[in-house]
Amino acid sequence: MAWWTALGSDLDEVWRALLAGATGVAPVASAHPLRNDRAAAVGDLPAELGPEQRQYELAARAVRTAVSDAGLDVTDPRLRLVAGTSHGSHLDVPPDRLDRWGETLAAGLGMARRPLLVSTACSAASDALLVAAALIAEGEEEVCVVGGVDVLTPAKRLGHSALGTMSPTELRAFDERHDGTLLGEGAAFLVLERADRARERGARIRGRLSGTGSANDAAGPTAPDLSGDTVVRAVTAALAAAGRGPGEVGVLNAHGSGTPVNDDVESRGFARVFTDGKAPVVFATKGAFGHTLGATGALEAVAVLLALRDQAVPPVPGLKTALPGFPLPLPGGAAPLPFTGNVGLSITIGFGGFTTCLALEVPA
């Protein structure tokens, strides 16, 4: 697996930065007035790169690194790219086809097969993992490199500023002062294959995607249904697919966008799922990476696997006083919070009602 973020690209260096409470959010110049000029940009990309080139470069770097980490070659004829994005560069540079970016990426990397592309708003990368897992389970694919990428563009920043979803201050997920999100960019990809085949070729196995679940509330184009029903349905489906119960979950990476509506919906949903027994520790990375839209699910899947490996979660940036009644433990302050358990969940909530949950495990 691999990621490219506003905090860097090395898996362990970025993870250590997260555990130390670091954030990649900083002022990013804009030619247009915004509700907030702060965002999380990837610093080692040339500033003059246009949105299309930025999307390509971020994705290409993460795909190459993930495939290499898995002991494979990007030109392996068995390898299928399954990738998600929200709008990518599309709002700023309207394409002739919404999947053109992925075909350009696969061709540029020398991949032998056409990619499969997913665009389900902020759950796109999670849904790409869901799709790839289904294809492998059904015997349609042998090995996939799967994840998501999204880039910071003027149109996205203007859009969230106009919608009022952008925070005028800072992103404070699950804090009683939460007032919106801040955008970021990044990419993350993981190589997914059957466990027996990975063992046969001597691959380093970082974890297991043991279950997936999704739901859509169909409540509106942006705001989710306030009941938390879709969170409950997605989490319940993922746990059922994994053969796990709520009490077996040690850690949960929440969507944690910092918008009052989303944070409240997650809080309600968690309270309905985790009613008895052990309560998982909740963490959120958007205060460090920014809200990376279609890349979010893959970045957070990587973060859950690293948390399970180290049995610790990073502090939630900006969290001082948790929302009244928040039902699960949260790591506030500046120090990591330890936990026990080998089962983790990642939850994404997207515009258009898309909600997806991934169940991830490491050996006990």
NUTORBA-177649 format. One record per residue (C-alpha): residue in three letters; x, y, z. Coordinates in steps of 0.5 Angstrom, whole numbers, padded with zeros to 4 digits, always signed. Each point is the difference from the previous one (the first is absolute). Last residue first. Example, Ala and Ser with C-alpha at 12.3 -4.5 7.8 and 13.67 -1.06 7.14 Angstrom:
SER+0027-0002+0014
ALA-0002-0007+0002
This chain:
ALA-0009-0023+0032
PRO+0002+0001-0007
VAL-0002+0006-0003
GLU-0007+0002-0002
LEU-0004+0005-0004
ALA-0008+0001+0000
LEU-0002+0006-0006
CYS-0006+0004+0001
THR-0003+0004-0005
THR-0005+0006+0000
PHE-0003+0003-0007
GLY-0005+0005+0001
GLY+0001+0004-0006
PHE+0006+0004+0004
GLY+0004-0005+0003
ILE+0001-0004+0007
THR+0006-0004+0001
ILE+0001-0005+0006
SER+0006-0004+0001
LEU+0000-0006+0005
GLY+0005-0004+0004
VAL+0001-0007+0003
ASN+0006-0002+0003
GLY-0001+0002+0007
THR+0003+0004+0006
PHE+0000+0008+0000
PRO+0006+0005+0001
LEU-0002+0008+0000
PRO+0005+0004-0004
ALA+0002+0007+0004
ALA-0001+0007-0002
GLY-0007+0001+0003
GLY-0006-0004-0002
PRO-0001-0007-0001
LEU-0007-0002-0001
PRO-0004-0006+0004
LEU-0007-0001-0002
PRO-0007+0002+0001
PHE+0001+0008-0002
GLY-0005+0002+0005
PRO+0002+0008+0000
LEU+0005+0001-0006
ALA+0007-0001+0003
THR+0004+0006+0003
LYS+0007+0001-0003
LEU+0000-0003-0007
GLY+0004+0004-0005
PRO+0004-0006-0003
VAL-0003-0006+0003
PRO+0006-0004+0003
PRO+0003-0006-0003
VAL-0002-0007+0001
ALA+0004-0006+0003
GLN+0000-0007+0000
ASP+0006+0000-0005
ARG-0002-0004-0005
LEU-0007+0001+0001
ALA+0001+0008-0001
LEU+0004-0002-0006
LEU-0005-0004-0003
VAL-0005+0006+0002
ALA+0004+0005-0003
VAL+0000-0004-0007
ALA-0007+0000+0000
GLU-0001+0007+0001
LEU+0005+0002-0005
ALA-0005-0004-0005
GLY-0006+0002+0002
THR+0002+0008+0000
ALA+0002+0000-0007
GLY-0006+0002-0003
LEU-0001+0006+0004
THR+0007+0002+0003
HIS-0003+0003+0006
GLY+0006+0003+0003
PHE+0006-0005+0002
ALA+0001+0002+0007
GLY-0007+0002+0002
LYS-0002-0005-0004
THR+0003-0006+0004
ALA-0006-0002+0004
PHE+0001-0005+0006
VAL-0005-0004+0004
VAL+0002-0005+0006
PRO-0005-0006-0001
ALA-0005-0001+0006
LYS+0000-0007+0003
GLY-0006-0003+0003
ASP-0007+0002-0002
THR-0003+0006-0004
PHE+0005+0001-0006
VAL-0005+0000-0006
ARG-0005+0006+0002
ALA+0005+0004+0004
PHE+0004+0000-0006
GLY-0006+0002-0005
ARG-0001+0006+0004
SER+0007+0003+0001
GLU+0001-0001-0008
VAL-0006+0004-0001
ASP+0002+0005+0005
ASP+0007+0001-0004
ASN-0003+0000-0007
VAL-0005+0006+0002
PRO+0005+0004+0004
THR+0005+0000-0005
GLY+0007-0003+0003
SER+0001-0005-0006
GLY+0001-0006+0005
HIS-0001-0005-0005
ALA+0001-0005+0006
ASN+0006-0005+0001
LEU-0002-0005+0005
VAL+0004-0004+0005
GLY+0000-0006+0004
VAL-0006-0003-0004
GLU-0002-0007+0004
GLY-0006+0003+0004
PRO-0003+0002-0007
GLY-0001-0008-0002
ARG+0004-0003-0005
GLY-0001-0005-0006
ALA+0003+0005-0005
ALA-0006+0000-0004
ALA-0004+0002+0006
LEU+0005+0005+0002
ALA+0000+0004-0007
ALA-0008-0001+0000
THR-0001+0003+0007
VAL+0005+0006-0001
ALA-0004+0002-0007
ARG-0007-0001+0003
VAL+0002+0004+0007
VAL+0003+0005-0004
THR-0006+0001-0005
ASP-0005+0000+0006
GLY+0004+0006+0003
SER-0007+0004+0001
LEU+0003+0006-0003
ASP-0001-0002-0007
PRO+0006+0003-0004
ALA+0001+0007-0003
THR+0003+0000-0007
PRO-0004-0002-0005
GLY-0006-0002+0004
ALA-0003-0005+0004
ALA+0001-0006-0004
ASP+0003-0004+0006
ASN+0005-0004-0003
ALA+0003-0006+0003
SER+0006-0004-0001
GLY+0004-0006+0004
THR+0007-0003-0001
GLY+0003-0006+0004
SER+0007-0004+0001
LEU+0004+0005-0003
ARG+0007-0003+0003
GLY+0006+0002+0002
ARG+0007+0002-0002
ILE+0002-0006-0003
ARG+0007+0000-0003
ALA+0000-0005-0006
GLY+0003-0006+0000
ARG-0003-0003-0007
GLU-0004-0005+0003
ARG-0002+0004+0006
ALA-0003+0006-0005
ARG-0004-0006-0003
ASP-0003-0003+0006
ALA-0002+0007+0002
ARG-0003+0002-0006
GLU+0002+0007-0003
LEU-0001+0007+0002
VAL+0006+0005-0002
LEU-0001+0006+0004
PHE+0000+0008-0003
ALA+0000+0006+0004
ALA-0001+0007-0003
GLY+0000+0007+0002
GLU-0003+0007+0000
GLY-0003+0004+0006
LEU-0006+0004+0001
LEU-0003+0003+0007
THR-0006-0002+0003
GLY-0005+0004+0004
ASP-0002+0003+0007
HIS+0002-0004+0006
ARG+0000+0003+0006
GLU-0003-0006+0004
ASP+0006-0004-0003
PHE-0002-0006-0004
ALA+0005+0002-0005
ARG+0003+0007+0001
LEU+0002+0002-0007
GLU+0002+0007+0001
THR-0003+0008-0001
PRO-0005+0002-0005
SER-0001-0008-0001
MET-0002-0002-0007
THR-0007-0003-0001
GLY-0003+0007-0001
LEU-0002-0002-0007
ALA+0003+0006-0003
SER+0007-0002+0003
HIS-0001-0007-0002
GLY-0001+0002-0007
LEU+0006+0005+0000
ARG+0005-0005+0003
LYS-0003-0005-0005
ALA+0001+0005-0006
PRO+0007+0002+0002
THR+0003-0007+0000
LEU+0003-0005+0005
VAL+0000-0007-0002
ASP-0003-0006+0000
VAL+0003-0007+0000
GLY-0003-0007+0002
GLY+0002-0008+0001
VAL+0001-0006-0003
VAL+0005-0004-0003
CYS-0003-0007-0002
VAL+0002-0007+0000
GLU-0004-0006-0002
GLU-0006+0003-0003
GLU-0007-0003-0002
GLY+0001-0006+0005
GLU-0007+0002+0004
ALA+0004+0002+0006
ILE+0005+0004-0004
LEU-0005+0004-0004
ALA-0004+0001+0007
ALA+0007+0003+0003
ALA+0001+0004-0006
VAL-0007+0003+0001
LEU+0001+0002+0007
LEU+0007+0003+0000
ALA-0003+0004-0006
ASP-0006+0002+0005
SER+0005+0002+0005
ALA+0004+0004-0005
ALA-0007+0004-0002
SER-0003+0001+0006
CYS+0001+0008+0000
ALA-0004+0000-0007
THR-0002-0007-0003
SER+0005+0000-0006
VAL+0003-0007-0001
LEU+0004-0001-0006
LEU+0002-0007-0003
PRO+0007+0000-0003
ARG+0002-0003-0007
ARG+0005-0005+0000
ALA+0007-0001-0002
MET+0003+0006+0005
GLY+0005+0004-0003
LEU+0000+0005+0005
GLY-0002+0005-0005
ALA-0006-0004-0003
ALA-0003-0001+0007
LEU+0000+0007+0002
THR-0003+0002-0007
GLU-0005-0005+0001
GLY-0001+0003+0007
TRP-0001+0007-0002
ARG-0005-0002-0006
ASP-0005-0003+0005
LEU-0004+0006+0000
ARG+0000+0001-0007
ASP+0001+0006-0005
PRO+0003+0004+0006
PRO-0002+0006+0004
VAL+0006+0003+0002
ASP-0001+0004+0007
LEU-0006-0004+0002
HIS+0003-0007-0003
SER+0007+0001+0003
GLY-0002-0006+0005
HIS-0007+0001+0001
SER-0001-0006+0005
THR+0005-0005-0001
GLY+0001-0007+0000
ALA+0005-0006-0003
VAL-0001-0007-0002
LEU+0007-0002-0004
ARG+0000-0007-0002
LEU+0007-0004+0001
ARG+0000-0007-0004
PRO+0004+0003-0005
ASP+0006+0002+0004
THR+0002+0007-0002
VAL+0000+0003+0006
ASP+0005-0005+0003
LEU-0002-0004+0006
GLY+0004+0000+0007
ALA-0006+0003+0004
ASP+0004+0006+0002
SER+0001+0001-0008
VAL-0007+0000-0001
ALA-0001+0005+0005
THR+0005+0004-0002
ARG-0002+0000-0007
VAL-0007+0002+0001
ALA+0002+0005+0005
ARG+0004+0004-0005
ALA-0004-0001-0006
ALA-0006+0003+0004
LEU+0003+0006+0003
GLU+0003+0001-0007
TYR-0006-0001-0004
GLN-0005+0005+0005
ARG+0005+0005-0001
GLN+0001+0000-0007
GLU-0008+0001-0001
PRO+0000+0005+0005
GLY+0006+0004-0003
LEU+0007+0000+0003
GLU+0002+0007+0001
ALA+0001-0002+0008
PRO+0005-0005-0001
LEU-0002-0006+0004
ASP+0005-0001+0006
GLY-0005+0003+0005
VAL-0006-0004-0001
ALA-0006+0006+0002
ALA-0004+0000+0006
ALA-0004+0006+0001
ARG-0001+0006+0003
ASP-0003+0007-0004
ASN-0006+0000+0004
ARG-0007+0002-0003
LEU+0003+0001-0006
PRO+0002+0006-0005
HIS+0002-0002-0006
ALA+0008+0000-0003
SER+0001-0005+0006
ALA+0007-0001+0004
VAL+0000-0006+0004
PRO+0001+0002+0008
ALA+0001-0007+0004
VAL-0003-0006+0001
GLY+0006-0006+0000
THR-0002-0001+0007
ALA+0005-0004+0006
GLY-0003-0003+0006
ALA+0006-0004+0002
LEU-0004-0007-0002
LEU-0001+0004-0007
ALA+0007+0001-0001
ARG+0002-0007+0002
TRP-0005-0002-0005
VAL+0003+0004-0006
GLU+0007-0002+0002
ASP-0002-0007+0000
LEU-0004+0000-0007
ASP+0005+0004-0003
SER-0004+0005-0005
GLY+0000+0007+0004
LEU-0004+0004+0005
ALA-0005+0003-0006
THR-0001-0007-0002
TRP+0002-0006-0005
TRP-0001-0007+0002
ALA+0002-0007-0001
MET-0002-0007+0001
